[in-house]
Amino acid sequence: DEEAEEEDMPEDLADLEPAEQQKRIQIRAFGKMAAGLLLVLVFSDPTVDLLSEMGKRLNVSAFYISFILAPLASNASELVAAYNYASKRTKKSMTTSLSTLEGAAVMNNSFCLGIFLALVYVKGLAWEFSAETIAIVFVQLCIGTFALFNNTQKLWHGIVIISFYPLSLLIVYVLENVVGLD
């Protein structure tokens, strides 16, 4: 049956009782999360400096550099998980793969935008991000609506969704350079 899914259980845990499996999986997950947190703490500040320096040397706004490179780095785990699902090549796994990426993008953007807006408000920072915020909210609404009305993902859905990435850059560029928003 094409729709049959195989269970993903590490080989070294397959022979254990279910309760012991869960305990060991949770311990591994906690260890990997702690290691990931440590990596973020060590590399986040140098990465920001690197992206800013790239922008200066290329004479391009750091926003555009960050907009292109940062999501690839910060969402690498979602990309790997989606690839693993998609490699099973079943209708269910392909849909799960695209749905995972859509959900991660919407949640990541919502979370980051919320933190950013809270920081601007709490710290009383000058507002210079209208174009970026409009682009983010527009793309979020479009992808959220698209995902809401499509239970099964098809290839053309992926093409439409990925097209929002360059479209959002174009929206920011037009809003800043043509319309004159900050």
Backbone torsions as a table, in degrees:
resi	resn	phi	psi	omega
1	ASP	NA	127.3	-176.1
2	GLU	-65.5	-30.8	-175.8
3	GLU	-81.6	-7.4	-179.6
4	ALA	-67.2	134.0	-179.6
5	GLU	-111.9	136.3	176.3
6	GLU	-87.8	146.4	-178.8
7	GLU	-76.4	135.2	178.4
8	ASP	-94.0	97.6	178.6
9	MET	-129.0	127.5	176.8
10	PRO	-54.8	140.0	-175.9
11	GLU	-58.2	-37.5	-177.4
12	ASP	-71.9	-10.8	179.2
13	LEU	-108.3	-7.2	-173.0
14	ALA	-61.4	-31.3	-176.1
15	ASP	-89.7	-1.2	-178.7
16	LEU	-85.2	162.3	174.4
17	GLU	-65.4	150.6	-178.5
18	PRO	-54.8	-39.1	179.7
19	ALA	-65.2	-41.7	178.7
20	GLU	-69.6	-36.8	175.8
21	GLN	-58.1	-48.7	-178.8
22	GLN	-61.7	-41.5	179.7
23	LYS	-61.4	-47.1	-178.2
24	ARG	-69.3	-36.3	177.1
25	ILE	-64.1	-42.0	178.9
26	GLN	-65.2	-39.9	177.6
27	ILE	-63.5	-44.0	177.6
28	ARG	-62.7	-44.1	-178.9
29	ALA	-61.9	-43.3	179.0
30	PHE	-62.1	-43.3	178.6
31	GLY	-62.3	-42.8	179.4
32	LYS	-68.6	-36.7	177.0
33	MET	-66.3	-40.3	177.9
34	ALA	-64.2	-42.3	178.0
35	ALA	-63.9	-41.4	177.7
36	GLY	-63.2	-42.0	177.8
37	LEU	-61.9	-42.1	177.8
38	LEU	-61.5	-43.6	178.3
39	LEU	-61.8	-41.6	178.5
40	VAL	-62.7	-44.3	179.9
41	LEU	-63.1	-37.8	-178.4
42	VAL	-75.5	-39.8	-170.1
43	PHE	-103.0	-10.1	-174.1
44	SER	-67.0	-46.2	-178.8
45	ASP	-65.7	-45.9	176.1
46	PRO	-62.0	-32.7	178.7
47	THR	-66.5	-42.2	176.9
48	VAL	-61.4	-44.2	177.4
49	ASP	-60.6	-41.6	179.5
50	LEU	-62.9	-46.4	-179.9
51	LEU	-63.3	-39.7	177.5
52	SER	-64.2	-43.2	179.8
53	GLU	-66.0	-38.6	176.5
54	MET	-60.3	-43.1	178.4
55	GLY	-60.7	-43.5	178.9
56	LYS	-62.7	-47.4	-176.7
57	ARG	-68.3	-33.1	179.5
58	LEU	-89.0	-3.4	-178.1
59	ASN	57.9	42.6	179.1
60	VAL	-128.0	143.8	178.3
61	SER	-54.7	136.9	178.5
62	ALA	-59.0	-26.8	177.7
63	PHE	-57.7	-47.6	-176.7
64	TYR	-66.7	-40.1	177.0
65	ILE	-62.4	-48.2	-179.7
66	SER	-64.4	-37.5	-177.8
67	PHE	-64.1	-32.2	-178.2
68	ILE	-86.9	-46.1	-172.0
69	LEU	-89.7	-37.6	-174.7
70	ALA	-61.8	-42.9	179.4
71	PRO	-62.2	-33.6	178.6
72	LEU	-64.4	-40.0	179.6
73	ALA	-74.6	-45.2	-174.3
74	SER	-74.5	-21.7	-178.7
75	ASN	-110.6	20.2	-178.4
76	ALA	-59.2	-37.5	-179.2
77	SER	-65.2	-38.4	177.4
78	GLU	-66.5	-37.8	178.9
79	LEU	-64.4	-41.8	178.9
80	VAL	-66.1	-44.2	179.2
81	ALA	-62.3	-43.0	179.2
82	ALA	-63.9	-40.0	177.9
83	TYR	-62.8	-42.8	179.7
84	ASN	-62.6	-41.4	175.9
85	TYR	-63.1	-48.7	-175.8
86	ALA	-64.3	-29.9	-177.7
87	SER	-67.5	-15.1	176.3
88	LYS	-73.8	-19.8	173.1
89	ARG	58.1	36.1	170.9
90	THR	-108.1	159.8	179.9
91	LYS	-58.7	-43.2	-178.9
92	LYS	-66.1	-44.1	-177.3
93	SER	-69.5	-35.1	177.4
94	MET	-66.6	-42.7	178.0
95	THR	-64.4	-41.3	177.5
96	THR	-61.8	-40.9	-179.7
97	SER	-60.7	-52.5	-179.8
98	LEU	-66.7	-38.6	178.8
99	SER	-64.2	-36.8	177.0
100	THR	-62.2	-45.1	179.4
101	LEU	-65.9	-41.9	178.2
102	GLU	-62.0	-47.8	-179.7
103	GLY	-62.0	-42.3	179.5
104	ALA	-63.8	-41.6	-179.4
105	ALA	-64.6	-47.1	-178.6
106	VAL	-65.3	-44.4	179.9
107	MET	-65.6	-43.9	-179.7
108	ASN	-61.6	-48.2	-179.9
109	ASN	-64.2	-42.2	179.7
110	SER	-63.7	-45.1	-179.0
111	PHE	-63.3	-49.0	-178.8
112	CYS	-65.6	-40.5	178.7
113	LEU	-64.8	-41.9	177.8
114	GLY	-60.9	-45.2	178.2
115	ILE	-63.6	-44.0	180.0
116	PHE	-60.7	-48.0	-179.8
117	LEU	-63.4	-38.5	177.4
118	ALA	-63.8	-41.9	178.2
119	LEU	-63.1	-43.2	178.7
120	VAL	-60.6	-43.3	-178.4
121	TYR	-69.5	-51.1	-175.4
122	VAL	-65.6	-42.4	-177.7
123	LYS	-85.8	-7.4	-179.9
124	GLY	64.8	37.0	-178.2
125	LEU	-73.8	153.8	176.2
126	ALA	-67.4	138.3	-178.7
127	TRP	-87.6	114.5	179.7
128	GLU	-134.4	30.6	-170.1
129	PHE	-132.6	29.7	-178.4
130	SER	-62.0	-46.6	-177.8
131	ALA	-61.8	-46.2	-179.4
132	GLU	-63.8	-42.2	-178.9
133	THR	-66.3	-42.9	178.0
134	ILE	-61.1	-43.3	179.8
135	ALA	-63.3	-44.2	-179.6
136	ILE	-62.8	-48.2	-178.0
137	VAL	-64.9	-41.4	178.2
138	PHE	-59.5	-50.2	-178.8
139	VAL	-65.1	-40.0	177.8
140	GLN	-58.4	-47.5	-179.3
141	LEU	-63.8	-42.4	179.2
142	CYS	-63.8	-48.8	-178.3
143	ILE	-69.0	-39.7	177.0
144	GLY	-61.0	-44.4	177.8
145	THR	-64.3	-44.1	179.2
146	PHE	-58.9	-46.1	-178.7
147	ALA	-69.1	-34.5	-178.1
148	LEU	-63.0	-35.3	-174.8
149	PHE	-100.9	8.4	178.8
150	ASN	-128.2	105.0	179.9
151	ASN	-77.6	-32.5	178.7
152	THR	-115.7	130.7	-177.7
153	GLN	-90.8	138.3	177.5
154	LYS	-118.8	168.1	-178.2
155	LEU	-56.5	-43.9	-177.9
156	TRP	-65.8	-27.2	174.6
157	HIS	-63.1	-44.3	178.3
158	GLY	-61.6	-38.9	179.1
159	ILE	-65.8	-43.7	178.4
160	VAL	-62.0	-45.2	-177.5
161	ILE	-64.1	-45.6	-178.9
162	ILE	-67.4	-25.5	179.3
163	SER	-68.3	-19.4	178.0
164	PHE	-68.2	-22.8	-179.6
165	TYR	-64.4	-57.5	176.6
166	PRO	-68.0	-29.6	178.2
167	LEU	-61.8	-39.1	-179.9
168	SER	-66.0	-37.0	174.5
169	LEU	-63.8	-41.2	178.2
170	LEU	-63.9	-41.3	178.4
171	ILE	-60.2	-46.7	179.3
172	VAL	-61.1	-45.6	-178.8
173	TYR	-60.4	-47.2	-178.8
174	VAL	-65.4	-44.1	-178.7
175	LEU	-64.2	-35.2	-179.8
176	GLU	-81.0	-44.3	-169.8
177	ASN	-96.6	-23.0	179.9
178	VAL	-104.6	-51.0	-177.6
179	VAL	-78.0	-32.3	178.3
180	GLY	92.1	18.1	175.8
181	LEU	-73.5	154.6	176.7
182	ASP	-83.1	NA	NA
